[in-house]
Amino acid sequence: MKAKAFGYAKKRLSEEGLLAMSEVSFVASPAELKRIAAFLVKCAEDMERHGPKFGHNHLSAEKDLHPWSKDSVDVIVARGD
């Protein structure tokens, strides 16, 4: 399956099309959801370890979390504080 994400825009943030979302829905297999969950945990641990030096991570770049389909949605985590 190819993981997908859908959502409802709350506000347009940039000319390039970046949106603040009021809701996000993942349509994915159990294996893909587990990979997303493992990626989120890894990002939280990286944030704790690196503090303000943590910039952002892409799920599609995480080679140790099994292959991610190029047709699947990319999940990006950025520091929020």
MOPAC internal coordinates of N, CA, C and O (Angstrom, degrees):
PM7 1SCF
backbone

  N    0.0000 0     0.00 0     0.00 0    0    0    0
  C    1.4553 1     0.00 0     0.00 0    1    0    0
  C    1.5282 1   108.95 1     0.00 0    2    1    0
  O    1.2310 1   120.59 1   -27.20 1    3    2    1
  N    1.2862 1   116.49 1   152.80 1    3    2    1
  C    1.4554 1   121.80 1   176.05 1    5    3    2
  C    1.5216 1   107.85 1  -105.93 1    6    5    3
  O    1.2310 1   120.59 1   -64.79 1    7    6    5
  N    1.3307 1   116.47 1   115.21 1    7    6    5
  C    1.4613 1   120.87 1  -179.12 1    9    7    6
  C    1.5313 1   109.88 1   -62.29 1   10    9    7
  O    1.2310 1   121.35 1   -40.86 1   11   10    9
  N    1.3058 1   115.03 1   139.14 1   11   10    9
  C    1.4566 1   121.31 1   178.66 1   13   11   10
  C    1.5209 1   108.81 1  -130.29 1   14   13   11
  O    1.2310 1   120.82 1   -23.18 1   15   14   13
  N    1.3096 1   116.04 1   156.82 1   15   14   13
  C    1.4634 1   121.61 1   174.58 1   17   15   14
  C    1.5242 1   107.69 1  -131.42 1   18   17   15
  O    1.2310 1   121.26 1   -41.57 1   19   18   17
  N    1.3042 1   115.19 1   138.43 1   19   18   17
  C    1.4514 1   121.88 1   178.40 1   21   19   18
  C    1.5243 1   107.12 1  -130.89 1   22   21   19
  O    1.2310 1   120.21 1   -21.91 1   23   22   21
  N    1.3065 1   117.20 1   158.09 1   23   22   21
  C    1.4535 1   118.05 1   178.82 1   25   23   22
  C    1.5120 1   112.60 1  -166.58 1   26   25   23
  O    1.2310 1   122.03 1    -5.56 1   27   26   25
  N    1.3054 1   113.71 1   174.44 1   27   26   25
  C    1.4454 1   122.06 1   176.66 1   29   27   26
  C    1.5166 1   108.40 1  -112.01 1   30   29   27
  O    1.2310 1   121.03 1   -54.58 1   31   30   29
  N    1.3227 1   115.64 1   125.42 1   31   30   29
  C    1.4609 1   120.54 1  -178.42 1   33   31   30
  C    1.5245 1   110.65 1   -72.84 1   34   33   31
  O    1.2310 1   121.79 1   -41.42 1   35   34   33
  N    1.3020 1   114.17 1   138.58 1   35   34   33
  C    1.4618 1   120.63 1   174.93 1   37   35   34
  C    1.5275 1   109.23 1   -99.89 1   38   37   35
  O    1.2310 1   121.49 1   140.10 1   39   38   37
  N    1.3599 1   114.75 1   -39.90 1   39   38   37
  C    1.4619 1   119.61 1  -175.62 1   41   39   38
  C    1.5276 1   108.97 1  -160.90 1   42   41   39
  O    1.2310 1   120.24 1   -40.41 1   43   42   41
  N    1.3084 1   117.14 1   139.59 1   43   42   41
  C    1.4611 1   122.12 1   173.63 1   45   43   42
  C    1.5224 1   107.26 1   -82.20 1   46   45   43
  O    1.2310 1   120.66 1   -51.71 1   47   46   45
  N    1.3471 1   116.35 1   128.29 1   47   46   45
  C    1.4584 1   120.68 1  -175.02 1   49   47   46
  C    1.5229 1   114.37 1  -104.16 1   50   49   47
  O    1.2310 1   120.31 1   161.60 1   51   50   49
  N    1.3264 1   117.00 1   -18.40 1   51   50   49
  C    1.4618 1   118.18 1  -177.27 1   53   51   50
  C    1.5152 1   111.17 1  -149.85 1   54   53   51
  O    1.2310 1   121.11 1   -18.37 1   55   54   53
  N    1.3140 1   115.48 1   161.63 1   55   54   53
  C    1.4684 1   122.16 1   176.02 1   57   55   54
  C    1.5262 1   110.71 1   -62.71 1   58   57   55
  O    1.2310 1   120.25 1   150.98 1   59   58   57
  N    1.3605 1   117.13 1   -29.02 1   59   58   57
  C    1.4578 1   121.89 1  -178.16 1   61   59   58
  C    1.5194 1   112.53 1   -73.89 1   62   61   59
  O    1.2310 1   120.12 1   168.45 1   63   62   61
  N    1.3242 1   117.38 1   -11.55 1   63   62   61
  C    1.4550 1   120.15 1   176.77 1   65   63   62
  C    1.5171 1   115.70 1   109.13 1   66   65   63
  O    1.2310 1   119.76 1  -174.77 1   67   66   65
  N    1.3476 1   118.06 1     5.23 1   67   66   65
  C    1.4651 1   120.51 1   177.67 1   69   67   66
  C    1.5242 1   109.42 1   -62.33 1   70   69   67
  O    1.2310 1   120.83 1   -48.23 1   71   70   69
  N    1.3347 1   116.01 1   131.77 1   71   70   69
  C    1.4538 1   121.62 1  -177.09 1   73   71   70
  C    1.5188 1   110.70 1  -121.30 1   74   73   71
  O    1.2310 1   120.31 1   -38.92 1   75   74   73
  N    1.3164 1   117.00 1   141.08 1   75   74   73
  C    1.4581 1   121.94 1   165.60 1   77   75   74
  C    1.5269 1   104.75 1   -82.80 1   78   77   75
  O    1.2310 1   120.39 1   -48.34 1   79   78   77
  N    1.3199 1   116.86 1   131.66 1   79   78   77
  C    1.4566 1   120.80 1  -174.46 1   81   79   78
  C    1.5260 1   111.18 1  -103.39 1   82   81   79
  O    1.2310 1   120.78 1   -38.30 1   83   82   81
  N    1.3118 1   116.12 1   141.70 1   83   82   81
  C    1.4584 1   120.36 1   173.50 1   85   83   82
  C    1.5229 1   110.73 1   -91.89 1   86   85   83
  O    1.2310 1   120.86 1   162.33 1   87   86   85
  N    1.3420 1   115.96 1   -17.67 1   87   86   85
  C    1.4671 1   121.19 1  -179.39 1   89   87   86
  C    1.5196 1   108.16 1  -160.18 1   90   89   87
  O    1.2310 1   120.40 1   -37.90 1   91   90   89
  N    1.3332 1   116.85 1   142.10 1   91   90   89
  C    1.4648 1   122.30 1   176.07 1   93   91   90
  C    1.5226 1   107.81 1  -131.47 1   94   93   91
  O    1.2310 1   120.40 1   -46.62 1   95   94   93
  N    1.3249 1   116.83 1   133.38 1   95   94   93
  C    1.4654 1   122.57 1   177.85 1   97   95   94
  C    1.5190 1   109.04 1  -118.91 1   98   97   95
  O    1.2310 1   120.22 1   -47.73 1   99   98   97
  N    1.3289 1   117.19 1   132.27 1   99   98   97
  C    1.4543 1   122.47 1   174.75 1  101   99   98
  C    1.5244 1   108.53 1  -101.86 1  102  101   99
  O    1.2310 1   120.70 1   -49.55 1  103  102  101
  N    1.3230 1   116.26 1   130.45 1  103  102  101
  C    1.4566 1   122.75 1   172.64 1  105  103  102
  C    1.5187 1   104.64 1  -112.81 1  106  105  103
  O    1.2310 1   120.62 1   -71.50 1  107  106  105
  N    1.3333 1   116.41 1   108.50 1  107  106  105
  C    1.4588 1   120.36 1  -170.67 1  109  107  106
  C    1.5231 1   110.47 1  -157.99 1  110  109  107
  O    1.2310 1   121.26 1   -16.15 1  111  110  109
  N    1.3191 1   115.20 1   163.85 1  111  110  109
  C    1.4647 1   121.24 1   175.36 1  113  111  110
  C    1.5307 1   109.18 1   -78.61 1  114  113  111
  O    1.2310 1   119.87 1   -14.57 1  115  114  113
  N    1.3341 1   117.85 1   165.43 1  115  114  113
  C    1.4623 1   119.60 1   175.57 1  117  115  114
  C    1.5334 1   111.96 1   -56.63 1  118  117  115
  O    1.2310 1   119.83 1   139.98 1  119  118  117
  N    1.3246 1   117.93 1   -40.02 1  119  118  117
  C    1.4708 1   120.58 1   179.94 1  121  119  118
  C    1.5270 1   111.24 1   -63.91 1  122  121  119
  O    1.2310 1   120.54 1   138.80 1  123  122  121
  N    1.3277 1   116.58 1   -41.20 1  123  122  121
  C    1.4676 1   119.68 1   178.95 1  125  123  122
  C    1.5274 1   111.06 1   -67.00 1  126  125  123
  O    1.2310 1   120.35 1   139.57 1  127  126  125
  N    1.3228 1   116.93 1   -40.43 1  127  126  125
  C    1.4684 1   119.65 1   177.85 1  129  127  126
  C    1.5252 1   111.21 1   -63.47 1  130  129  127
  O    1.2310 1   120.23 1   141.06 1  131  130  129
  N    1.3219 1   117.17 1   -38.94 1  131  130  129
  C    1.4765 1   120.30 1   177.23 1  133  131  130
  C    1.5202 1   110.57 1   -64.50 1  134  133  131
  O    1.2310 1   120.19 1   143.01 1  135  134  133
  N    1.3336 1   117.25 1   -36.99 1  135  134  133
  C    1.4611 1   120.12 1   178.62 1  137  135  134
  C    1.5226 1   110.13 1   -67.55 1  138  137  135
  O    1.2310 1   120.02 1   137.94 1  139  138  137
  N    1.3282 1   117.56 1   -42.06 1  139  138  137
  C    1.4636 1   121.15 1   177.29 1  141  139  138
  C    1.5322 1   109.61 1   -60.73 1  142  141  139
  O    1.2310 1   120.35 1   135.95 1  143  142  141
  N    1.3328 1   116.93 1   -44.05 1  143  142  141
  C    1.4603 1   121.14 1  -179.99 1  145  143  142
  C    1.5297 1   111.26 1   -62.82 1  146  145  143
  O    1.2310 1   120.25 1   135.85 1  147  146  145
  N    1.3347 1   117.12 1   -44.15 1  147  146  145
  C    1.4658 1   120.80 1   178.52 1  149  147  146
  C    1.5259 1   110.67 1   -63.00 1  150  149  147
  O    1.2310 1   120.43 1   141.47 1  151  150  149
  N    1.3252 1   116.79 1   -38.53 1  151  150  149
  C    1.4613 1   121.52 1   178.42 1  153  151  150
  C    1.5280 1   110.35 1   -64.09 1  154  153  151
  O    1.2310 1   119.73 1   136.52 1  155  154  153
  N    1.3199 1   118.12 1   -43.48 1  155  154  153
  C    1.4662 1   121.04 1   179.58 1  157  155  154
  C    1.5250 1   111.25 1   -63.15 1  158  157  155
  O    1.2310 1   119.96 1   138.32 1  159  158  157
  N    1.3271 1   117.69 1   -41.68 1  159  158  157
  C    1.4698 1   121.35 1   177.22 1  161  159  158
  C    1.5226 1   109.91 1   -62.70 1  162  161  159
  O    1.2310 1   120.22 1   135.45 1  163  162  161
  N    1.3380 1   117.19 1   -44.55 1  163  162  161
  C    1.4642 1   121.08 1   179.26 1  165  163  162
  C    1.5249 1   110.61 1   -60.68 1  166  165  163
  O    1.2310 1   119.91 1   138.28 1  167  166  165
  N    1.3270 1   117.78 1   -41.72 1  167  166  165
  C    1.4647 1   121.16 1   178.59 1  169  167  166
  C    1.5302 1   111.13 1   -63.14 1  170  169  167
  O    1.2310 1   120.17 1   137.52 1  171  170  169
  N    1.3276 1   117.28 1   -42.48 1  171  170  169
  C    1.4662 1   120.44 1   178.50 1  173  171  170
  C    1.5322 1   110.58 1   -61.00 1  174  173  171
  O    1.2310 1   120.82 1   137.73 1  175  174  173
  N    1.3276 1   116.04 1   -42.27 1  175  174  173
  C    1.4678 1   120.04 1   178.70 1  177  175  174
  C    1.5258 1   111.26 1   -66.38 1  178  177  175
  O    1.2310 1   120.25 1   140.37 1  179  178  177
  N    1.3342 1   117.13 1   -39.63 1  179  178  177
  C    1.4652 1   120.99 1   177.07 1  181  179  178
  C    1.5268 1   110.79 1   -63.68 1  182  181  179
  O    1.2310 1   120.09 1   140.00 1  183  182  181
  N    1.3301 1   117.43 1   -40.00 1  183  182  181
  C    1.4637 1   121.04 1   177.61 1  185  183  182
  C    1.5192 1   111.32 1   -62.17 1  186  185  183
  O    1.2310 1   120.73 1   136.11 1  187  186  185
  N    1.3263 1   116.22 1   -43.89 1  187  186  185
  C    1.4661 1   120.08 1   178.72 1  189  187  186
  C    1.5225 1   110.83 1   -63.28 1  190  189  187
  O    1.2310 1   120.58 1   139.04 1  191  190  189
  N    1.3261 1   116.49 1   -40.96 1  191  190  189
  C    1.4563 1   121.90 1  -177.26 1  193  191  190
  C    1.5373 1   112.08 1   -71.28 1  194  193  191
  O    1.2310 1   119.99 1   139.05 1  195  194  193
  N    1.3263 1   117.63 1   -40.95 1  195  194  193
  C    1.4664 1   121.49 1  -173.04 1  197  195  194
  C    1.5219 1   114.30 1  -100.23 1  198  197  195
  O    1.2310 1   120.20 1   169.34 1  199  198  197
  N    1.3130 1   117.22 1   -10.66 1  199  198  197
  C    1.4649 1   120.55 1   178.67 1  201  199  198
  C    1.5209 1   111.97 1    57.21 1  202  201  199
  O    1.2310 1   120.52 1    41.40 1  203  202  201
  N    1.3358 1   116.61 1  -138.60 1  203  202  201
  C    1.4671 1   120.95 1  -176.35 1  205  203  202
  C    1.5338 1   113.91 1   -63.49 1  206  205  203
  O    1.2310 1   120.05 1   165.46 1  207  206  205
  N    1.3175 1   117.51 1   -14.54 1  207  206  205
  C    1.4669 1   120.54 1   178.94 1  209  207  206
  C    1.5332 1   112.55 1   -75.62 1  210  209  207
  O    1.2310 1   120.54 1   166.10 1  211  210  209
  N    1.3384 1   116.58 1   -13.90 1  211  210  209
  C    1.4712 1   119.83 1   176.92 1  213  211  210
  C    1.5215 1   108.13 1   -68.74 1  214  213  211
  O    1.2310 1   120.65 1   -53.85 1  215  214  213
  N    1.3158 1   116.37 1   126.15 1  215  214  213
  C    1.4635 1   120.66 1   178.48 1  217  215  214
  C    1.5151 1   110.68 1   -98.84 1  218  217  215
  O    1.2310 1   120.58 1   100.04 1  219  218  217
  N    1.3324 1   116.50 1   -79.96 1  219  218  217
  C    1.4617 1   121.19 1   177.18 1  221  219  218
  C    1.5227 1   109.08 1  -159.69 1  222  221  219
  O    1.2310 1   120.93 1   -21.57 1  223  222  221
  N    1.3288 1   115.82 1   158.43 1  223  222  221
  C    1.4695 1   123.11 1   177.92 1  225  223  222
  C    1.5198 1   109.21 1  -131.06 1  226  225  223
  O    1.2310 1   121.16 1   -33.12 1  227  226  225
  N    1.3352 1   115.39 1   146.88 1  227  226  225
  C    1.4641 1   122.88 1   176.32 1  229  227  226
  C    1.5226 1   109.08 1  -109.63 1  230  229  227
  O    1.2310 1   120.21 1   -49.01 1  231  230  229
  N    1.3097 1   117.20 1   130.99 1  231  230  229
  C    1.4591 1   121.38 1   175.47 1  233  231  230
  C    1.5285 1   110.75 1   -57.90 1  234  233  231
  O    1.2310 1   120.08 1   139.23 1  235  234  233
  N    1.3080 1   117.45 1   -40.77 1  235  234  233
  C    1.4662 1   121.08 1  -177.44 1  237  235  234
  C    1.5281 1   112.76 1   -62.51 1  238  237  235
  O    1.2310 1   119.95 1   160.89 1  239  238  237
  N    1.3336 1   117.71 1   -19.11 1  239  238  237
  C    1.4702 1   121.72 1  -179.17 1  241  239  238
  C    1.5251 1   112.71 1   -92.84 1  242  241  239
  O    1.2310 1   119.75 1   173.71 1  243  242  241
  N    1.3212 1   118.08 1    -6.29 1  243  242  241
  C    1.4636 1   122.05 1  -176.49 1  245  243  242
  C    1.5242 1   110.25 1   -84.38 1  246  245  243
  O    1.2310 1   120.48 1   -89.57 1  247  246  245
  N    1.3062 1   116.68 1    90.43 1  247  246  245
  C    1.4701 1   122.24 1  -175.75 1  249  247  246
  C    1.5345 1   112.01 1   -69.20 1  250  249  247
  O    1.2310 1   119.76 1   152.97 1  251  250  249
  N    1.3369 1   118.07 1   -27.03 1  251  250  249
  C    1.4648 1   120.58 1  -177.39 1  253  251  250
  C    1.5285 1   112.98 1   -80.20 1  254  253  251
  O    1.2310 1   119.37 1   177.55 1  255  254  253
  N    1.3085 1   118.81 1    -2.45 1  255  254  253
  C    1.4698 1   122.37 1   179.73 1  257  255  254
  C    1.5249 1   111.97 1  -106.69 1  258  257  255
  O    1.2310 1   120.16 1  -149.24 1  259  258  257
  N    1.3218 1   117.31 1    30.76 1  259  258  257
  C    1.4629 1   124.07 1   178.54 1  261  259  258
  C    1.5279 1   110.64 1    77.50 1  262  261  259
  O    1.2310 1   120.22 1   -21.98 1  263  262  261
  N    1.2965 1   117.18 1   158.02 1  263  262  261
  C    1.4694 1   119.78 1  -179.01 1  265  263  262
  C    1.5236 1   112.26 1   -62.28 1  266  265  263
  O    1.2310 1   120.92 1   -35.05 1  267  266  265
  N    1.2973 1   115.85 1   144.95 1  267  266  265
  C    1.4606 1   122.75 1   177.89 1  269  267  266
  C    1.5128 1   106.58 1  -119.92 1  270  269  267
  O    1.2310 1   120.24 1   -53.27 1  271  270  269
  N    1.3050 1   117.15 1   126.73 1  271  270  269
  C    1.4612 1   122.08 1  -177.31 1  273  271  270
  C    1.5283 1   110.45 1   -60.41 1  274  273  271
  O    1.2310 1   120.95 1   -43.51 1  275  274  273
  N    1.3197 1   115.80 1   136.49 1  275  274  273
  C    1.4679 1   120.00 1   176.56 1  277  275  274
  C    1.5175 1   111.22 1   -64.83 1  278  277  275
  O    1.2310 1   120.23 1   160.68 1  279  278  277
  N    1.3240 1   117.17 1   -19.32 1  279  278  277
  C    1.4598 1   121.81 1   178.68 1  281  279  278
  C    1.5303 1   112.18 1   -88.07 1  282  281  279
  O    1.2310 1   120.61 1   173.68 1  283  282  281
  N    1.3408 1   116.45 1    -6.32 1  283  282  281
  C    1.4635 1   120.44 1   179.70 1  285  283  282
  C    1.5222 1   110.16 1   -84.60 1  286  285  283
  O    1.2310 1   121.11 1   -23.04 1  287  286  285
  N    1.3141 1   115.48 1   156.96 1  287  286  285
  C    1.4598 1   120.94 1   176.54 1  289  287  286
  C    1.5339 1   109.38 1   -62.25 1  290  289  287
  O    1.2310 1   120.05 1   -37.90 1  291  290  289
  N    1.3258 1   117.50 1   142.10 1  291  290  289
  C    1.4604 1   120.24 1   172.64 1  293  291  290
  C    1.5253 1   107.55 1   -91.11 1  294  293  291
  O    1.2310 1   120.62 1   -40.33 1  295  294  293
  N    1.3104 1   116.42 1   139.67 1  295  294  293
  C    1.4588 1   121.87 1   176.38 1  297  295  294
  C    1.5196 1   105.90 1  -109.09 1  298  297  295
  O    1.2310 1   120.60 1   -52.16 1  299  298  297
  N    1.3176 1   116.47 1   127.84 1  299  298  297
  C    1.4573 1   121.86 1  -178.66 1  301  299  298
  C    1.5262 1   107.94 1  -120.66 1  302  301  299
  O    1.2310 1   120.96 1   -48.53 1  303  302  301
  N    1.3372 1   115.77 1   131.47 1  303  302  301
  C    1.4592 1   121.39 1   178.51 1  305  303  302
  C    1.5265 1   108.12 1  -114.62 1  306  305  303
  O    1.2310 1   120.63 1   -51.00 1  307  306  305
  N    1.3212 1   116.41 1   129.00 1  307  306  305
  C    1.4577 1   122.90 1   177.21 1  309  307  306
  C    1.5300 1   109.10 1  -124.40 1  310  309  307
  O    1.2310 1   120.89 1   -27.89 1  311  310  309
  N    1.3093 1   115.91 1   152.11 1  311  310  309
  C    1.4632 1   120.94 1   179.78 1  313  311  310
  C    1.5215 1   109.16 1   -63.94 1  314  313  311
  O    1.2310 1   120.66 1   -43.48 1  315  314  313
  N    1.3189 1   116.35 1   136.52 1  315  314  313
  C    1.4522 1   120.29 1  -174.39 1  317  315  314
  C    1.5121 1   115.28 1  -110.86 1  318  317  315
  O    1.2310 1   119.31 1  -174.99 1  319  318  317
  N    1.3131 1   118.92 1     5.01 1  319  318  317
  C    1.4790 1   117.29 1  -179.57 1  321  319  318
  C    1.4975 1   112.53 1  -118.53 1  322  321  319
  O    1.2310 1   120.10 1   180.00 1  323  322  321

